[in-house]
Amino acid sequence: MSYKLLNVRYSLVTIGSMLLASATFGFAYNFLSQSGFDDATTGTTISLISLLGVFVGPFVADIVDRSSKLTQKMFIAASMVVCAAFCALLLVVPAGAFLILPVVVIAFMSASVGVPLLNGMAFIYEKAGGVINYGLCRGLGSAAFAVGSAVLGRLWAAMGRTSLPVWCIVSAVFTLVAVMLMPDAPKDMAGNNKHENVEKPISIFQFFSRYKDVTLVVLALVLMYFCHYLIQTYMAKIIGTFATSDVEGIQGTALFIQAMSELPSMFGFSLLMRKFGVPKIIVAASVFFTVKHAIVLFTSNAFMLYGAMALQMVSFAAIFTGTVYLANDYVGEADRNKGQAVFAASGAVGMLLSSFLGGWLFQFLEVRPVLVVGVVVSTCGTLLMVYGIRRLTAGAKGQ
């Protein structure tokens, strides 16, 4: 099988999915609040998106692991079709209509549910003889997120909330075309090759029992992502504490800086991995993650916010890329798709908790007390990550 221009094709899919994410992750709160919904309703809606991602992502990964016909490519393509179709509905449903809420949930969930399978595809191609520089490809995705956030923030001033569904439709169609241009990867499924003595896939429920130390790391991620997505989802409210105009413009610039700061870590991750090892990188990045959150807590102007966003380079970027490799290294081959899905679900759970609890907390508290809660939770996550990584690496050495 020919894998010519594989990195280019894989990068295009990553770029498309991140252009989509720049809208669904970065501006969901803005869209819903400007559609006439209060913080509690908005937070609950965004939490439902995450809740579906928690269950649908690993469930689909389990099906793909077990099926001899369904592939990651097929599912990612289908999810983009659903996303584009439901975003088109957002163009005709009037502001304030209850129908907006379920349509947003389905559209935004479809935008992200295929990402774990996209991560897993990289290692399947490599096993079959292809070569993918995951850090480089994901870094280009971050660049796309950065540009998308900045452009969408400016488009908002001209088009208002309508800019979001239009952006999502274009991005979903781009991703659909890009993924269809990918070569068909062979099934990376235990049991397909009768001559290999490998374990059969286990259920998603058995996964947590078998990989207890991996589960600790996932729980630590959930706690840190809680604060991360609290800041991401309600950034407009944070900015509103020191700015009274051009909120979306400042937000777009902040997200641009944050995403562009990911590039050095992602582009150079293979070098960092060889020098320090993935576990050490993740531990160090976890500390910087909480430092970043603490700086946001004390932010009093746009430049402090931009500075905090720049710490994405040594925090989220390294953690996200590192956990993709961690899932590949510490999860059995038959369960790789589930492993990627479980690690990705940690972000969905963090977003679920932060959007739901954040929406209700903001109903009764000012911004700074809510951020204090987030920083405390993030600190607990960092401590648990140190403990979990030690257990994981110790267990691997003992095998």
Protein Blocks (a to p, Z undefined) as FASTA:
>chain_A
ZZehklmmmmmmmmmmmmmmmmmmmmmmmmmmmnopafklmmmmmmmmmmmmmmmmmmmm
mmmmmpmkbcfklmmmmmmmmmmmmmmmmmmmcghiaklmmmmmmmmmmmmmmmmmmmmm
mmmmmmnopacdfklmmmmmmmmmmmmmmmmmmmmmmnommlmmmmmmmmmmmmmmmmmm
pccdddddehjamkbccdddddfklmmmmmmmlmmmmmmmmmmmmmmmmmmmmmmmmmmm
mpcghklmmmmmmmmmmmmmmmmmmmmmmmmmmmnopklmmmmmmmmmmmmmmmmmmpcb
fklmmmmmmmmmmmmmmmmmmmmmmmmmmgcfklmmmmmmmmmmmmmmmmmmmmmmmmmm
mmmmcfklmmmmmmmmmmmmmmmmmmmmmmmmmmmmmZZ
